């Protein structure tokens, strides 16, 4: 019985360490992704914020605000973070306002991850695509942002705007 309890204790400790390592690694990568995404937003001239390559595509500005909405949704509905009060439907938002909203949302989503209890990192939540663990929600937040950042990079290149140098970590 004593060896079973020791095994359970060791396993539990390993699980918590793995979760802490995941969170730490996520936050490091998230901070890097935030800086890179903001650099892209800053590099695009304001007169091109309404550019879209095809009629059915989102504009550059809409891509950024779409990333914001997704980060806000995932970090508040699933990570119990705090919402901001920006009007994301305001089509007259300036480049400076969009960048401020983007920066604020990265801060709020980072705080949501930092504050999320370690012992709940592998908790399963109901998600529209089926049950997901919190860590999967965090992966989705990163994946979605990366997907749309890729699109804004293409918008920049189409317009001969030099993109910031990518850095993985």
NORDA-V499190 format. One line per field, one symbol per residue. burial: b if it has 9 or more other C-alpha atoms within 8 Angstrom, else e. A space follows every 50 residues. Layout:
# NORDA-V499190
burial=???
This chain:
# NORDA-V499190
burial=eeeeeeeeeeeeeeebeebbeebeebbbbbbbbbebbbbbbebbeeeebb ebeeeeeebbbbbbbebbbbbbbbbbebbbbeeeeeeeeeeeeebeebbe bbbbbbebbbbbbeebeeeebbeebeeeeebbbbeebbeebbebbbebbe bbbebbbeeebebeeeeee
